Amino acid sequence: MATTALASPPSSNPIQSFSASPGTITAGQTTTLTWVVEGAKDVTLSGVSATPASSAVVAPSHTTTYTLTARTNGDIFVCKEVTINVAADPSIANAMIDPTQAGNAVPSGYIGFSHEWGQAQLLMGDPAIGTNPIYRQLLDNLTAYGGGPISIRVGGNSTDTTALPDASTVSPFAALFEDQRHADGVFFYLGVNLGSDVVALATNQAQVFAQNMPRRSIRAIEIGNEPDFYPTVSHHRPSTYDYADHAEDFLTWRKSIFAAVPNSPPVHGPSDASFPALPLSSGTVSIVTTYLTPANMSSFVQQERFSLESVGQHHYTTFGTNVGGNPQPGVLLEPAATTARPAVAAQYSAIAKQAGKPYRISEMNSIAGSGQAGITNAFEQTLWSADIMFEYVKIGAVGVNFHSNDWNSFNQWDAYAAFHFYVPEAQFTAAYSHYSAADGVPAPGPVPPPPGNQFTSQYEVREIQSLYYGMLFFAQATAHQGRLLPVTLNTSANLKAWATLDPTNGNVNIAIINKDITASGSVQLTVPGYKRGLVKRLLAPSFSATTGITIAGQTFDGSQDGKPVGTGYGEFIRSQNGTFEVSVGPTSAFLLTLKKRDRDRDDD
């Protein structure tokens, strides 16, 4: 950043102090620039895109001098300088990105949430009482980068245990759909009960949805939840229940719904929980299923080829202690945590694509059983979520829906949720008022809040958890439904590189996700045709940190309205001989955005 420094008497200098801590770093480490300025009209810091109020975290790859410039009330510019000495410059990775070979676009509506029945209404707010503006703001943050509407799937275990008999079931969803018209919007996948084995109940639910939801707000009706677990885990069917039984049930339910609901939304399924080739295991727990083989998936898609909106499956990496697992900190940093299941899902995605059907991971999170405190609410979940979203783009998925509730059936705050709210008691009562017995299905009753919860007069932020930062990072890295670019990566570190081309302006976005707990240094990125860029960092005190997470210098710690706290900024960077060199520390990430220029020139 060019500034003009004019001499002025010391007494007129509004810059009281300007320092760096530490003053000497190794490439990959960060340093904090801190200043105190009094009585200035404005202040600018060289090397960054915006100047925060009093400090900025930077991570230069080479020795760099930063200049703080203040403009006095007399319009005199005064400066102070600080030099950061970068001791060593180890390279931990190099990558070549080809911006001329754009691949598949990140589909519109790729980013999504999955909420349980009752919890969904609680998070959104009953419009008769007062909707939740913070939830809406958090959706707006994600849609701000042109990725299209947010997909909201309402389902889960509660799908197969509830009757949901009246219009109050869906009024919060209808209100949200209307409220989000100012942004890119939302669309819904709504589940109907298959587990209770009462086809009339599911048909009635579909009728309620169709009669009380705005036109085109429902993308699909999801029939049942995780039928591969019916004979062994949820016990909704006898032990002999298999794929053929489920296919017959699905057909029966779908025919009944289509007959009863004129112009019914299409259906979504099979919504199975686990892949036969990759059992869910942790500790002493292992669930092996042979339910949905690739051959069975082909049969299912053929059977429902005229009724399916999309093919849906679920993803969990491992089990938490709530359900008998024993995950350890760092498990989400392991390479297989983001690559193993997408690799198996690829053949199912291909089957759907061959049949002309979109493929979606319609319920997903890291550790089944509502997460694991200290892991899924920590920064490792941030890095895991950002990376795995790219992995599912790579195999052709059209979207992922992260399962996320306020609190869970274990009487805990949901440890893998994107966000938590303190809620009014009237909203809690309204969210579960529709739970009642119907057609022989007993009412499950409300899920009680965790012990010590205090109801509030209006919605308040309890915390924005680590998952949300990963989702926001991905939204920025795939702006305007960016198209994946080929990346040739050379590294021995546990580090991933992804790149997209923004179709609206030709910008290249490069996401470097370093999940290595020790590797630190510089990353060389060669991108022909680009000379300047901006680096925005995703940082935390450690991979186990649950607070202190920042994205481009901003945090949601202390946010009261769902908007980020602080000034967002990035670090300017120039290529040297066609290569960008950016430092990265252990368990951190950065987004490098390169702007396309109409002609080759050397100015800003």
N, C-alpha and C positions, 0 to 999 in steps of 0.2 A: 504494500500500500504506500503510495507516494504522499509525503507530507512536506510542508514548508516550515522550517524551524527558524524563528526570528528571535534575536537576543532580547532579553528583558531583564529588569532588575530582579535579583533573587527574591525580594519580598513580594513580587507580583506573581511568582510561580505557584500555581494552584496545586502542583503535584507534590504532595507531602512526602510520599515514599513510593518506590517501585522496586520490587525485588523478586527473586526466584528461589524456590525451595523444592528440591536441591538445585544448586548451581551447576553441578556436573552430573551427567547421567550417562548410561550406556544405551545405545539404540534399542528401542523397545520399551524403555522406561518413560514415565511421564514426569513432568515437573509442573509446579503450580506458580504462575505469575500472579502476584498480588500487588495492589496499589491502593493508595489513599489519595483522593483528589478532592479539594474543597474550593468552591467558588468558581468553577469552570462552566462555560456554556455547554461544552460537550467534550467528550474524550474518545480517542480512537487508539486502537492497538494494531500495530503492523502485523501482517501475517495471518490475520483471521478475518472472517467474513462479517462479524458483528462483535461489538465490544460489550461484554457483561459489565455489571455495576462495579465489581471490585476484584475479580479474579478470573483466570482462565487456565485450564489444563491443556498443555501442549506436549507433543512428543516428537521433537525434531530428530531426523536421522543423522544430521551433521551439525557441527557447531553453528549456532544461529544467534544473531543479535535481534532482539525485539525492541521496538520503539513505541513508547507511550506518548501520545501527543494530546495536549489539552489546549482548548481555545478559551482565552480569558474573556472577561466582560468587555474588555477593550479591543476584542478581536485580534489579539496577539497570540500566535501559536508558540507554545513552549514544549520542550521534549525532554524525556529521560530515556536512557537505554539500559538494557540488561542483556548480557551475553550468556547463553547456555552452552556450556562445553560438553560435547558428546565424545566420550572417551574412546569407545570402540564401535565398530560398525559391522557386527557379524550378520551375514545373510542367512536366513532360515528357509527362504523359499524364493522361487522365481516362477513367473507365469507369463504365458503369451496369450493374448486375447485377440481374436480376429473379428473386428466389427463388421466385416463384409459378409459374414456367413450366419445371419440371424436365423434361429430355429423357431420352435413353437413359442407362441405368445402365452404369457401367464393369463389364464382365462378371466374374463370379467366375473366378479363374484367369487373369486377363489378363496378369500379369507372368510372364515365363518366361525360361529359359536354353536355349541350344543348345550341345551339346558334341560334339566328334568322338569316334568310337569309340576306345577306348584312353585318351584324355584324360578322358572321362567317368568311367571306372572309377578312374583315377588321382586325380581330384578328390574322389570320394566315399569311396574307400578300400575295399579288399577286406575283408569281414567276417572272413575266416579269419585275417587278419593284424592288423586293427584299423582301424575306420572313422575317418573324418575328422570330429572334432567341430566344427572351425572352420567347415567348409563348412555343416554343419547349423545352426550358430548364425547364419550369414549368411542362410540361408533363413528362419530364425525372425524375424530383424529385419524382413524384407520382409512376412511374413504377420501381423505384430503389429497391423496396422491394419485387419484384417477384409476384406482383398481376396480371400480364398479361397486355394486351394492354388496352389503354384508349378508351372507347366508346364515340364517338362524334355524337350526333344527331343534325341535322340541320333542324330546323323547328320552330313551334310556330305560333303565329298569322299571321306572314308574309307568312307562307305556303299557306294560302288561299286567298292571295291578290296579288300574284306576278306571272309573266309569266316565267321569267328565261329562255330565249330562246336559249342561245348559249353556246359554250364550255368554255367561260371565267367564266361562273358560277361556274364550278367545278375545274378549274385548280389549285386554292389554296389548294383544298382538295387532289387532286392527288399528288401535290408536298409534302404536309405534310405526306401522306402515305409513299412516297418514302424516305423522310428524316428521318422518325422514324423507319426505318428498323434496325438501329443500336441498338435500344432499344427493348422493348417488342412490340412497335408499336401502331397503332390505327386502328379502324374500324368505319364505318359510318352507320348511319340511315339517309336517305335523304327523305325529305317530298315532296309529289306532291300535287297539288292544287285540293281539292275537293269542297271547299266552293264556288268557282266561277261557279260551275255547268256546266263545259265545259270539257267533258271527253277527247276530243282530245288534249286539253292543257296539262292535266296530263300525257297523253300517250306520248306526245312529250317530256315532261320533263324527263320521265323515259328513253326514248331513248337517250337523251343527256347524262344522267348519265352513262348509260351502255357503250356508245361509247367513253367516255372521262375519265373514271375512271379506274385505274389499276384493273386487275383481282383479285377477292376476297376482294377488299377493301370495297365494299358495303355489309353490313350484311343484310340489308332489306330496302325496299321502304315503307315509311310510308304514307298511304293514308289519307290525311286530318288532321285537328287538332281540337280537342275538339268539336265533332259534337253534343254533348249534349247541347252546348251553341249556336248552329246555330239558333234556333228559337227565342231565348230571348236576348242573349248578343251580338253576332257578327252579327245576322240578315242575315246570308247567306241563310236561308231557311224560308218558311212561318211558322207561329205560330203553325200549325198543325203537323209539322215535328216531327217524333218520331223514336224509335229504328227500327221499321220495315222499315221505309223509308231509314234510314241510312244503314241497312243491304243490302237493294236492291241496293243503290248507290255503296256501297263498292264492291259488286259483279260485278256490271257493270264496274267500274273503273279497278278492278283487271283483269277481262277477257280481256279488251281492252289492258292493259299493257302487259299481258302475250302473247297475240296474236301478238303484234307489236315488242316485244323485245325477240329475241331468247335467251334461257337460262337466262331469267330474274332472278334477285335476288328475293327471296321470299318477302312477304309483312309483314307489322307490323301494328297493330291496336288493339282495336278501338280508342285508344288515347283520351278517355273521360276525362273531367276535374274534375268531382266530383262524390262522391259516394252517391247514393240515401239515405242511412241510416245516412249520416253525412253531412248536408248542410254546405257550406262555409258561414261564418257569421262574421261580425265585425261592430261595430257602428250601423248605420242604414241600413247596407247592408246585405242581406241574399239571397243566391241563392240556391233554392231547385230544385233538378232534380230527375225525376223518370225514366230517360232514360235507364240506364244500370243496371237493377236488376240482381241478380245472375242467374235467369232463362234466361234473355236475353243474359248474358255472355255465358252461356252454349250453347244457340242457335247459337251465333256468332262463337264460337270455332268449333262447329259441322259443320257449313256452310263452314268455311275456313280451315278446318283441314288439307287439303293437300297443302295449299298455305302460311300459316302463318309461319314465322320464329320464332316469339315470340308474346306474348300477351302484350300489353302496355297500361298503365294507367298513369294518372298524379296526382301529389300531391302538394297541397298548404295548409298551416295550417290556414291562415286567410287572410283578405284583408288589404291593406295599404290605406293611405289617397288619393293616386292617383286615386283610384277607389271607394272612398266613405267610406272606413273603418276608424277605429280609434284605432289602436293597441297602447298599452302602453309599455314602457320599462319593461323588465322582462317577457313578455308574452312567450318568447321562453324557459324560464326556467321552466315553468309549466309542470308537468308530462304529461298531456294530449297532449302537443305540439309534443311529440315524440311517444306517444303510441296510441292515438285515431285512427288515420287514418290507420296505419299499422294493427291494430286489425280488422278493417273493411275490409281492403285489403286482409286479410288472406283467406277469403272464395273465393275471386276471384283468388288468387294464387293457391288455391287447385283445382279449376275448370280447370285452365290451366294445372296444373301438371297431373291431371287425363287424360287429352287429350294428354299428352306427349309434351306439349308446354312450353318453358321457359316463365317466367313472369318477366317483367321489368317495373320499374317506369321511363318512358322515358322522362318525363319532371317533374322537381321537384324544389321547393325551399320553403322558409318559409312563406313569406308574399307576396301574389299576388299583382300585380300592380308595379312590379319592385322593391319591397322591401320598407323599411322604414328607412330613415337615422336616426342614433342614436340607431337602434335596429339591423337591418340586416347587418350593417357594423361594429357592435360591437361584443365584445367577447361572448355575449350570443349566437350569431349565430354559433360561433366556437363550443361551447359545444353542442348546438342543432344538428348541422350537424353530428358530430362524433357519437352521440348517435343514431340518427334516421337511420343512415346507418346500424348499428347493428340490429336495430329493423326490418328492411326490410330483412336482411339476415335471421333472425329468422323465418320469415314467408315463406321463400323459394324463395324470389326474386333473379334473377340472376344479377341484377344491378340497379343502379340509375344514372340518368343524371341530374345534377344540371344546371338549366337554368341560364345563365351567359353571359352578353354582356358588351361591353365597355361603351356605353351610350344607352339610351332608347328613346322610342317614346314620352316620356314626356319632352324631351329636358333636361334630367338630366344625370349625371353619374349614372350608374346602381347600386343602393344601396345594392343589394344582390349579386353582381358579385364576383367572386373569385379574379379577378385582373382587373386593368385598365392600358391602355397604352396611351401615347401621340403618335400620328401617323403622318406620312407624308401626306401632302395634296393629293399627287398623289395616295396614297393607298386609301384614302377616295373616291376619284373620281372613281377609278377602282372598288372598292367594290360595288358601286351602278350603274355602267355603264350599267349593264345588265337589269336594271329595265326599261321595255318598255311595251307598250300596245300590247296585242295579243289576238286574238280570242274573242274580245269583253270585255277583262279584262283591265280596265284602269291602267296605270302605277301609282304605289303609290308614286314614287319619293324617294329620299334618306332621311334617318333619320338624321337630322342635329345634329352636335355636340353641347354640352352645351355651353351657353354663356361664353365668356372669354377663350374658349379653344384656345390654341396655337398649330398650326401645327408645326412639327419638321422635321429635315432633315432625321432622321431615327427613328426607334421605340425606345421609352424610357419608362421606368416604371413610371407610375404615382403613383400607390400604389398596394400592395398586400393586399387584404382585409381578414376579419376574416374567411370567408367561407373556404379559401384555407388552413388555419391552421387545421381546422377540418378534411378536406379531407386527409391532410398529416398525421395527427395523426392516422386516421383510417387505412391508408396504412401501417403504421408501426405496428399497433396493430394486423394486419391480415397478416403478412408477409408470402410470399410463399403460398398464398391461404389457410391460416390456417383453421383448422377445429374447429368449435364452441365446447367449453367444457361446461358441466353443472356447474352452479354456484348457490349455496345456499346462499342467502344474507339475513342478519338480520340487519336492520337499521330503525330508525325513521326519518332519514334525507332524503332530496330529492337527493338521491345519487344512481347511477347505477354502476353495475359491470358486465363486459364482459370478457370472456377468450377464447383464441384460442390456438390450438396446431400446431406448425410449423412442417409440415410433412418432411421437409428436414433435420432437426437436433434434433427434439424432444423438442425444446424450448417451454416453455409456456409463452404466452403474456397475461397479465392481465391489462385491461383498467378500471380505476376507474374514473368516471365522476361525480363530485360533483356539482350539480346545485343549491345547497342550499345556500342562501345568508347570512346565519348566522352560520350554523353548521361547526365546525372546530375541528380537533383532529386527532386521530390515527385510522387506519383501520387495523384490524387483518385478515391476509389472510393465510389460511391453505392449503398447496398443498403438499400432500404426495410424497416423493421421490426427493424433490428439497431442496437444502440447501443455495444456493447463487443466488443473482440476481442483477439487475441494474435498478434503478428508473430514468426515464426521465419525466420531468414535463412540463405540458402545463399551462402557467401562463399569467396573465395580471394584470394591476393595479386594475381593477374592471370589473364587467360584462358589464359595459357600455363603456369600453375603446375601442377606435378604433385604437390606436397605443400602442406600448410597449408590444405587445403580443410576447411571446417566447415559443419555443418548443425545449426541451433539451438544453436550454441556447442560442439558435439561434433565430434570427428574420429576417424578410424580410423588416423591416423598413430600408430604405437607400439602399436596393439592387438595383444594376444597371443592372444586367444580369439575374435575376431570380434565382440566387443561394442564399442560406441563408447567413446571415452575422454573423460572430463570430465563436467561437469554440464550437462544439457540445460536450456535456458531460452528464453523468449521475452519480447518487450516488450509490455506492456499498452498498449492504445490505446482512445480513445473517439471517437465520431463528433462532429462539429461541424456542427450544422444538417443532420443526415442524411448527412453525407459523412465518410468516413475519409481522412485524409491520411497517407500512408506514404512515407518517403524510400527511394530506391533508387539505388545507384551503378552505374557502368559494369560490364558483364559480371558481373552478380550476379542473385540471385533472392530472393524472399521468399514465404512462405506466411502469409496472413492468415486466421485461423480466427475466425468470428463465432458466438457461442453464441445459440441461440434461447431466448427467455424466454416464460413463460406469460402474463405481463401486463406492461404498460408501467410500469416503475419505474426509479428512478435510483440504485439501490444495487447493490453487487457481489453 
